[in-house]
Amino acid sequence: MLGVVVMIFLAGPAAQAFHPSVYSPRVPPEQLERIQEIESPFETTPERIEEGRKVYFGKGLCVTCHSKKGNGVRMPGHAPRDFTDAKWQDTRTDGELMWVLKTGSPGTGMPQRVGKVLTEEEGWNVIQFIRTFRAQ
């Protein structure tokens, strides 16, 4: 047991940030309630969903890891989110998804997108598009 603790300590923050469940929040506990209350400032419309689709398949590079169907590409390590998972869709809020887009997801391969590659508006649009995978 001591060896496992030492290995985690030596592996650094990435190993310590690994999430045991796909349903676990990525937002730090002390921020979670505040982040969960954040809602998109934009009304959900077909036009915004279409703009989000363009970001997902284009400059956002979301499709690279999350796949054309939104169910995630099989990879070693921490698998990308499966956006077709109804339980995940029902559990995670839009505010949490924006937090991940703005900060990345510690312990996974998800990089920061909003503020580096995407504008905040593009981020909200792609979240609207991601929500469409639930129905598939």
C-alpha positions in Angstrom: 0.0 0.0 0.0 2.8 2.4 0.9 4.3 1.8 -2.6 1.0 2.9 -4.3 0.9 6.1 -2.2 4.6 6.8 -3.0 3.9 6.3 -6.8 0.9 8.6 -6.8 2.9 11.3 -4.9 5.9 10.9 -7.3 3.6 11.0 -10.4 2.5 14.5 -9.4 -0.7 16.4 -9.8 -1.9 14.6 -13.0 -2.1 11.3 -11.2 -3.7 12.9 -8.1 -6.4 14.5 -10.3 -7.5 11.2 -12.0 -11.3 10.8 -11.6 -12.6 7.4 -10.6 -16.0 7.9 -12.3 -17.1 9.5 -15.5 -19.9 11.0 -13.4 -17.6 12.7 -10.9 -17.5 16.4 -11.3 -14.3 17.9 -12.6 -14.8 21.2 -10.9 -13.0 21.5 -7.5 -15.5 20.9 -4.6 -15.1 24.4 -3.2 -16.2 25.9 -6.6 -18.8 23.3 -7.6 -22.0 24.8 -6.3 -21.2 28.3 -7.8 -20.2 26.8 -11.1 -23.3 24.6 -11.3 -25.5 27.6 -11.1 -23.9 29.3 -14.1 -26.2 29.2 -17.2 -25.6 30.2 -20.7 -26.3 33.8 -21.5 -27.6 32.7 -24.9 -31.0 31.2 -25.7 -30.8 27.7 -27.3 -31.6 28.1 -31.0 -31.1 26.0 -34.1 -28.7 28.7 -35.3 -26.5 28.5 -32.2 -26.6 24.7 -32.3 -25.4 24.8 -35.9 -22.6 27.2 -34.9 -21.6 24.8 -32.1 -21.6 22.0 -34.6 -19.2 23.9 -36.8 -16.9 24.5 -33.8 -17.1 20.9 -32.7 -16.1 19.6 -36.1 -13.8 22.5 -36.9 -11.5 24.7 -34.9 -12.5 23.3 -31.5 -11.1 19.9 -32.6 -13.7 18.3 -30.3 -14.4 15.5 -32.8 -10.8 14.4 -32.5 -11.4 12.8 -29.1 -15.2 12.8 -28.7 -15.9 11.3 -32.2 -18.4 12.2 -34.9 -21.2 10.5 -32.9 -20.2 12.1 -29.6 -19.6 8.7 -27.9 -15.8 9.2 -27.4 -12.8 7.7 -29.1 -11.2 4.7 -27.3 -7.9 5.8 -25.9 -5.5 4.5 -23.3 -5.8 6.2 -19.9 -8.8 8.4 -19.1 -11.3 8.0 -21.9 -13.0 11.2 -23.4 -16.6 11.9 -22.3 -19.4 10.0 -24.0 -21.8 12.8 -24.8 -24.5 10.2 -25.7 -24.6 9.0 -22.1 -28.0 10.2 -20.8 -27.0 9.9 -17.1 -23.9 12.1 -17.8 -26.0 14.6 -19.7 -28.5 14.8 -16.8 -25.7 15.1 -14.2 -23.4 17.7 -15.6 -24.6 21.3 -15.9 -23.8 23.8 -18.6 -21.7 25.8 -16.1 -19.6 22.7 -15.4 -19.0 22.1 -19.1 -18.0 25.8 -19.6 -15.6 25.4 -16.6 -13.9 22.5 -18.4 -13.7 24.4 -21.7 -12.1 27.3 -19.8 -9.7 25.3 -17.6 -9.3 21.9 -19.2 -10.0 18.7 -17.2 -7.2 17.9 -14.7 -6.1 14.2 -14.9 -7.4 13.8 -18.5 -6.2 14.8 -21.9 -8.9 17.6 -22.2 -7.1 20.9 -22.8 -8.3 24.4 -22.2 -10.3 25.6 -25.2 -12.1 28.8 -24.3 -9.6 31.7 -24.1 -7.1 29.9 -26.2 -8.8 28.5 -29.3 -12.4 29.5 -28.8 -14.3 32.6 -27.7 -16.7 32.3 -24.7 -19.7 32.6 -27.1 -18.3 29.7 -29.3 -17.9 27.7 -26.1 -21.6 28.2 -25.2 -22.5 27.3 -28.8 -20.6 24.1 -28.7 -22.2 23.2 -25.3 -25.6 23.6 -27.0 -24.4 21.2 -29.8 -23.0 18.7 -27.3 -26.5 18.6 -25.6 -27.9 17.3 -28.9 -26.0 14.0 -28.6 -28.2 13.0 -25.7 -31.1 12.3 -28.1 -29.0 10.0 -30.2 
